[in-house]
């Protein structure tokens, strides 16, 4: 064979190789999801894998992401010997548990600005558990019940945030009250099965200047669910319960003042449910039924029992807004006395049915801005 033939054969082999290398490069230019090839400094070839395709947006999950609701990460609560710096007066304690064990009536237990990923039990009465502008309880439930189980009497929780509490019984709470007399001040409870679940039939629950949002589950867990003798809510926003009620009170006396209670865009049930009767007083609130709310009625009284000797409904100087069509103000048991309404602004719903109030068919005629805007609470309408 002439010497030119091997050289020609070698050229044909190199040409085929170059085409094989060039084809992926061309294909890559046309379709970025196909691999390309590059030559390394040592002369070897390397396949360059394309970046992964962007995953489709995930479906909403039952348990919301806690990262989006804990803006101040602070120091994470993790196992180890580090001192948490919980304070009682001038004394520092390594953990909140050791501080609570040492606390006495009248003490203020000050928690540092950190995330607690475990639940705690408060068993010493007469104390205040106070956060420090970034104290969050996230994901942990003590005794399979709540982030904070209050098993003592006369306890105050102040400036504490909580989120992502779920338990097998489907009623995981940020706070579970088992004692008598519980006060929540400046708390923010979000995205859990229950905000507060109070199970003791005695005493008073006070909720002051607080926020409850994205709570509730399966119509058995609610944003606020209390028993006791009295529930008093003031200066508080309760919004967006998931299926459950915004406020459910079995107390003999329920007083709600200067607060906002709104469905927002959630598929909640009622704004206020008082299932056992009793005294219901609402003053200077903004109460809103959103367009996706599942229940047609805003307020329900006496639909489960007639436990309390006295039942009376007094609504004064509130703003009631119905963005859900075909909604009504009340769903009352047959034995419940006629409600007393005075000085309220009622927009939509069956407002024309209630004399002594100002009623409008829609937001425009009432001079209100479109949904989802709400007026401020605490003012006469």
C-alpha positions as CSV (number, residue, x, y, z in Angstrom):
1,X,0.0,0.0,0.0
2,X,1.4,3.4,-0.9
3,X,2.5,5.7,1.9
4,X,-0.2,8.2,1.1
5,X,-3.0,5.7,1.9
6,X,-2.3,5.4,5.7
7,X,-2.1,9.2,5.9
8,X,-5.5,9.5,4.1
9,X,-7.0,6.9,6.4
10,X,-5.7,8.8,9.5
11,X,-7.2,12.0,8.2
12,X,-10.6,10.3,7.7
13,X,-10.5,9.0,11.4
14,X,-9.6,12.5,12.7
15,X,-12.4,14.0,10.6
16,X,-15.0,11.6,12.1
17,X,-13.7,12.3,15.6
18,X,-14.0,16.1,15.1
19,X,-17.5,15.7,13.8
20,X,-18.4,13.6,16.8
21,X,-17.0,16.3,19.0
22,X,-18.6,19.1,17.1
23,X,-22.1,17.6,17.0
24,X,-22.7,17.9,20.8
25,X,-21.4,21.4,20.7
26,X,-23.9,22.4,17.9
27,X,-26.7,20.5,19.6
28,X,-25.8,22.3,22.9
29,X,-26.1,25.7,21.1
30,X,-29.5,24.7,19.9
31,X,-30.7,23.0,23.1
32,X,-29.0,24.1,26.4
33,X,-30.3,20.9,28.1
34,X,-27.9,18.6,26.0
35,X,-24.3,18.1,27.1
36,X,-21.3,19.8,25.5
37,X,-17.7,18.7,25.3
38,X,-14.5,20.6,26.1
39,X,-10.8,19.8,25.9
40,X,-8.8,20.0,29.0
41,X,-5.1,21.4,29.1
42,X,-3.8,17.8,29.1
43,X,-5.5,17.1,25.9
44,X,-8.3,14.9,27.3
45,X,-12.0,15.5,26.5
46,X,-14.6,16.2,29.2
47,X,-18.4,16.1,29.0
48,X,-19.9,19.2,30.4
49,X,-23.3,18.5,32.0
50,X,-26.0,21.1,31.6
51,X,-27.4,22.8,34.6
52,X,-30.5,21.1,36.0
53,X,-33.9,22.3,34.8
54,X,-35.7,24.6,37.1
55,X,-38.1,22.5,39.2
56,X,-41.8,23.3,38.9
57,X,-43.2,25.3,41.8
58,X,-44.1,23.0,44.7
59,X,-47.6,22.6,45.8
60,X,-48.5,24.3,49.0
61,X,-47.7,22.1,51.9
62,X,-49.7,21.5,55.0
63,X,-46.9,22.7,57.3
64,X,-45.7,26.2,56.2
65,X,-42.0,27.1,56.0
66,X,-40.9,28.5,59.3
67,X,-38.0,30.3,57.8
68,X,-40.3,32.9,56.3
69,X,-41.8,33.8,59.6
70,X,-38.7,34.0,61.8
71,X,-36.9,37.1,60.5
72,X,-34.5,37.3,63.4
73,X,-32.6,34.0,63.5
74,X,-30.4,35.0,66.5
75,X,-28.7,32.2,68.3
76,X,-30.1,28.8,67.4
77,X,-31.1,26.4,70.2
78,X,-28.9,23.4,69.6
79,X,-27.7,20.6,71.9
80,X,-24.5,21.5,73.7
81,X,-22.9,23.1,76.8
82,X,-23.4,26.7,75.6
83,X,-25.1,29.0,78.1
84,X,-28.4,30.3,76.9
85,X,-28.2,33.3,79.2
86,X,-31.8,33.2,80.5
87,X,-32.1,35.9,83.2
88,X,-34.0,36.3,86.5
89,X,-33.0,39.6,87.9
90,X,-29.2,39.6,87.9
91,X,-28.9,35.8,87.8
92,X,-28.0,34.0,84.6
93,X,-29.2,30.4,83.9
94,X,-27.8,28.0,81.3
95,X,-31.2,26.9,80.0
96,X,-34.8,28.1,80.3
97,X,-35.7,24.9,82.1
98,X,-33.2,25.6,84.9
99,X,-34.5,29.2,85.2
100,X,-38.1,28.0,85.4
101,X,-37.2,25.5,88.1
102,X,-35.6,28.3,90.2
103,X,-38.3,30.9,89.5
104,X,-40.6,32.1,92.3
105,X,-43.9,34.0,92.3
106,X,-43.3,37.6,91.1
107,X,-40.2,36.7,89.1
108,X,-39.7,37.8,85.5
109,X,-37.8,35.2,83.5
110,X,-36.2,36.9,80.5
111,X,-35.4,34.8,77.5
112,X,-32.6,35.8,75.0
113,X,-33.3,36.6,71.4
114,X,-32.9,33.0,70.0
115,X,-34.9,30.2,68.4
116,X,-36.0,27.5,70.7
117,X,-36.7,24.3,68.8
118,X,-38.0,22.4,71.8
119,X,-41.2,22.9,73.9
120,X,-41.1,23.9,77.5
121,X,-43.4,23.5,80.6
122,X,-44.2,26.3,83.0
123,X,-45.0,24.8,86.3
124,X,-44.3,27.7,88.7
125,X,-47.2,30.1,89.3
126,X,-47.2,33.9,89.5
127,X,-44.3,34.4,87.0
128,X,-43.8,36.3,83.8
129,X,-42.0,34.7,80.9
130,X,-40.7,37.5,78.7
131,X,-38.9,37.5,75.4
132,X,-36.2,39.9,74.2
133,X,-37.3,41.0,70.7
134,X,-36.4,37.9,68.7
135,X,-37.4,35.1,71.1
136,X,-39.1,32.4,68.9
137,X,-40.4,28.9,69.6
138,X,-40.4,26.9,66.4
139,X,-41.5,23.4,65.7
140,X,-41.1,21.8,69.2
141,X,-44.0,20.6,71.3
142,X,-43.7,19.8,75.0
143,X,-45.6,16.7,76.2
144,X,-47.0,16.4,72.6
145,X,-49.2,19.4,73.3
146,X,-47.7,22.8,72.7
147,X,-44.6,24.9,72.4
148,X,-45.3,26.3,75.9
149,X,-47.5,24.3,78.3
150,X,-48.6,26.5,81.1
151,X,-49.5,24.1,83.9
152,X,-49.5,26.8,86.7
153,X,-51.8,29.6,87.8
154,X,-51.4,33.4,87.2
155,X,-48.8,33.2,84.5
156,X,-48.0,36.0,81.9
157,X,-46.3,35.4,78.6
158,X,-44.8,38.6,77.0
159,X,-43.1,39.4,73.7
160,X,-42.7,35.8,72.5
161,X,-43.2,34.5,68.9
162,X,-44.2,31.0,67.9
163,X,-44.7,29.0,64.7
164,X,-44.9,25.6,63.1
165,X,-46.4,23.6,66.0
166,X,-48.0,20.3,64.8
167,X,-48.8,17.2,67.0
168,X,-50.4,13.8,66.3
169,X,-53.7,14.9,67.9
170,X,-53.9,17.7,65.3
171,X,-54.4,20.5,67.9
172,X,-50.8,21.5,68.5
173,X,-50.7,24.9,70.1
174,X,-48.2,27.7,70.6
175,X,-49.6,27.9,74.1
176,X,-51.7,25.4,76.0
177,X,-53.1,26.8,79.2
178,X,-53.9,24.3,81.9
179,X,-53.9,26.6,84.9
180,X,-56.1,29.4,86.1
181,X,-55.5,33.0,84.9
182,X,-53.3,33.3,81.9
183,X,-52.2,36.6,80.2
184,X,-50.7,36.9,76.7
185,X,-49.1,40.2,75.9
186,X,-47.3,41.2,72.7
187,X,-47.2,37.7,71.4
188,X,-47.1,36.7,67.8
189,X,-48.4,33.2,66.9
190,X,-48.3,32.0,63.3
191,X,-48.8,29.0,61.1
192,X,-49.6,26.3,63.6
193,X,-52.6,24.1,64.4
194,X,-53.7,26.4,67.3
195,X,-52.6,29.7,68.7
196,X,-53.8,29.3,72.2
197,X,-55.7,26.3,73.6
198,X,-56.9,26.9,77.1
199,X,-58.6,23.9,78.7
200,X,-59.2,25.0,82.3
201,X,-62.8,26.0,83.0
202,X,-61.8,28.5,85.7
203,X,-60.1,31.8,85.6
204,X,-59.5,34.5,83.1
205,X,-57.6,34.5,79.8
206,X,-56.4,37.9,78.7
207,X,-54.9,38.5,75.2
208,X,-53.4,42.0,74.8
209,X,-51.7,43.7,71.8
210,X,-51.0,40.4,70.0
211,X,-51.1,38.8,66.6
212,X,-52.6,35.4,65.6
213,X,-52.4,34.5,61.9
214,X,-52.4,31.4,59.7
215,X,-53.7,29.1,62.5
216,X,-56.4,26.4,62.7
217,X,-56.9,22.9,61.2
218,X,-59.7,20.6,60.2
219,X,-62.4,22.7,62.0
220,X,-61.2,21.3,65.4
221,X,-58.3,23.6,66.0
222,X,-58.7,27.4,66.0
223,X,-56.7,30.6,66.2
224,X,-58.0,31.2,69.7
225,X,-59.8,28.5,71.7
226,X,-60.5,29.0,75.4
227,X,-62.6,27.9,78.3
228,X,-62.5,29.5,81.7
229,X,-64.8,32.0,83.3
230,X,-63.7,34.9,81.1
231,X,-61.9,35.7,77.9
232,X,-60.8,39.3,77.3
233,X,-59.2,40.3,74.0
234,X,-58.0,43.8,73.3
235,X,-55.8,45.5,70.7
236,X,-55.2,42.2,68.9
237,X,-55.3,41.0,65.3
238,X,-56.7,37.6,64.5
239,X,-56.4,36.7,60.8
240,X,-56.6,33.9,58.3
241,X,-57.7,30.8,60.3
242,X,-57.4,27.6,58.2
243,X,-60.9,26.0,58.3
244,X,-61.3,26.7,62.0
245,X,-62.8,29.7,63.8
246,X,-60.8,32.9,64.4
247,X,-62.1,33.0,68.0
248,X,-63.9,30.2,69.8
249,X,-64.8,30.8,73.4
250,X,-66.5,28.5,75.9
251,X,-66.2,31.1,78.6
252,X,-69.1,32.4,80.6
253,X,-68.1,35.9,79.5
254,X,-66.3,36.9,76.3
255,X,-65.2,40.5,75.8
256,X,-63.5,41.6,72.5
257,X,-62.4,45.2,72.2
258,X,-60.4,47.4,69.8
259,X,-59.3,44.4,67.7
260,X,-59.3,43.2,64.1
261,X,-60.8,39.8,63.3
262,X,-60.5,38.9,59.6
263,X,-60.8,35.9,57.3
264,X,-58.4,37.7,54.9
265,X,-58.2,35.1,52.0
266,X,-58.4,32.1,54.2
267,X,-61.1,29.4,54.1
268,X,-62.0,29.9,57.8
269,X,-65.3,29.3,59.5
270,X,-66.7,31.9,61.9
271,X,-65.2,35.1,63.2
272,X,-66.5,34.4,66.7
273,X,-68.0,31.2,68.0
274,X,-69.5,31.1,71.5
275,X,-70.9,27.5,71.5
276,X,-72.1,27.2,75.1
277,X,-73.8,30.6,75.3
278,X,-72.8,33.2,77.9
279,X,-72.2,36.9,77.7
280,X,-70.7,38.2,74.5
281,X,-69.6,41.9,74.4
282,X,-67.8,43.3,71.3
283,X,-66.8,47.0,71.1
284,X,-64.9,49.1,68.6
285,X,-63.7,46.1,66.6
286,X,-63.3,45.6,62.8
287,X,-64.7,42.1,62.0
288,X,-64.4,40.9,58.4
289,X,-65.8,37.8,56.6
290,X,-63.6,37.2,53.5
291,X,-64.7,36.0,50.1
292,X,-63.4,32.4,50.7
293,X,-64.8,31.9,54.2
294,X,-66.6,28.5,54.4
295,X,-69.4,29.5,56.9
296,X,-72.1,31.9,55.9
297,X,-72.5,33.4,59.4
298,X,-70.1,35.8,61.2
299,X,-71.0,35.1,64.8
300,X,-72.5,31.9,66.3
301,X,-73.9,31.6,69.9
302,X,-75.3,28.5,71.7
303,X,-75.1,26.0,68.9
304,X,-73.5,23.2,71.0
305,X,-74.9,23.6,74.6
306,X,-76.7,25.8,77.1
307,X,-74.0,25.5,79.8
308,X,-74.1,29.1,81.1
309,X,-77.0,30.4,83.1
310,X,-77.0,33.8,81.4
311,X,-76.7,34.5,77.7
312,X,-76.6,38.0,76.2
313,X,-75.1,39.5,73.0
314,X,-74.1,43.2,72.9
315,X,-72.3,44.6,69.8
316,X,-71.4,48.3,70.0
317,X,-69.5,50.7,67.7
318,X,-68.0,47.9,65.6
319,X,-67.4,47.7,61.8
320,X,-68.6,44.5,60.2
321,X,-67.6,43.9,56.6
322,X,-69.0,41.0,54.5
323,X,-67.0,40.2,51.4
324,X,-68.6,36.7,51.2
325,X,-71.9,36.7,49.3
326,X,-75.1,35.6,51.0
327,X,-73.6,36.0,54.5
328,X,-75.4,36.7,57.7
329,X,-74.5,38.3,61.0
330,X,-75.6,35.5,63.3
331,X,-76.3,31.8,63.6
332,X,-78.1,31.5,67.0
333,X,-79.6,28.6,68.9
334,X,-83.4,29.0,69.2
335,X,-83.1,29.8,73.0
336,X,-80.6,32.6,72.6
337,X,-82.2,36.1,73.3
338,X,-82.3,38.7,70.5
339,X,-78.9,40.4,70.1
340,X,-78.4,44.1,71.0
341,X,-76.7,46.1,68.3
342,X,-75.9,49.8,68.6
343,X,-73.8,52.2,66.6
344,X,-72.3,49.6,64.3
345,X,-71.3,50.0,60.7
346,X,-72.4,47.0,58.7
347,X,-71.2,46.6,55.1
348,X,-72.9,43.8,53.1
349,X,-74.5,40.8,54.7
350,X,-77.9,41.3,56.3
351,X,-77.0,44.7,57.8
352,X,-80.4,46.2,56.9
353,X,-82.0,43.8,59.3
354,X,-80.5,45.5,62.3
355,X,-82.0,49.0,63.2
356,X,-79.9,51.4,65.2
357,X,-76.9,50.8,63.0
358,X,-75.6,52.2,59.7
359,X,-75.9,49.6,56.9
360,X,-74.5,49.6,53.4
361,X,-74.8,47.1,50.6
362,X,-71.1,47.1,49.6
363,X,-67.8,48.8,50.3
364,X,-68.2,51.5,47.6
365,X,-71.4,52.8,49.0
366,X,-69.9,52.7,52.5
367,X,-66.9,54.8,51.4
368,X,-64.5,51.9,52.1
369,X,-61.5,50.9,50.0
370,X,-61.7,47.6,48.0
371,X,-60.8,44.2,49.5
372,X,-58.5,43.4,51.3
373,X,-58.2,46.8,52.9
374,X,-59.7,47.2,56.3
375,X,-60.2,50.3,58.5
376,X,-58.5,50.7,61.8
377,X,-60.0,49.2,65.0
378,X,-60.6,51.2,68.1
379,X,-62.6,54.0,66.5
380,X,-66.3,54.7,66.4
381,X,-67.5,53.9,62.9
